[in-house]
Amino acid sequence: MEVERIYTATEKGILARRQSKGVNPSQVYGEDTLKSSADVYRDCGGRGLLLYRALLAAHRALKADLFELPLIFKEAIRLNKSDLSYATKKLECCGYIRVTRKPGQKNLFTLTDKGKEGLVVVKPLR
């Protein structure tokens, strides 16, 4: 038996926008310090580290202090909903992020000063 997937107009629009950007999860990357990765791994575990690195990359890409995690980053880290929720709570409890939650809306993230320590700052050569 063969099952055919039927896409709604909304899904078709989302897929078309994704393809027009030419970005897939393997092309998403971030820059953070090795020390910050080790600290987050020690404090929050592997899931927390994956989410933290995705949040650093999203913060840099979106150039905003308050932001939601883009779908492409969620796809890249491959955490299911419960793992993502667990990692979010761990990062929040350890002081790396603040989360603004509203019913029926996506979480909005803010990196704390502790969380921003992981950002790589590129200094121009003299």
Secondary structure, DSSP 8 states (H G I E B T S, - for coil): --------HHHHHHHHHHHHHT--GGG----B-HHHHHHHHHHHHHHHHHHHHHHHHHHHHHT-SSB---HHHHHHHT--HHHHHHHHHHHHHTTSEEEE--TTS--EEEE-HHHHTTB-------
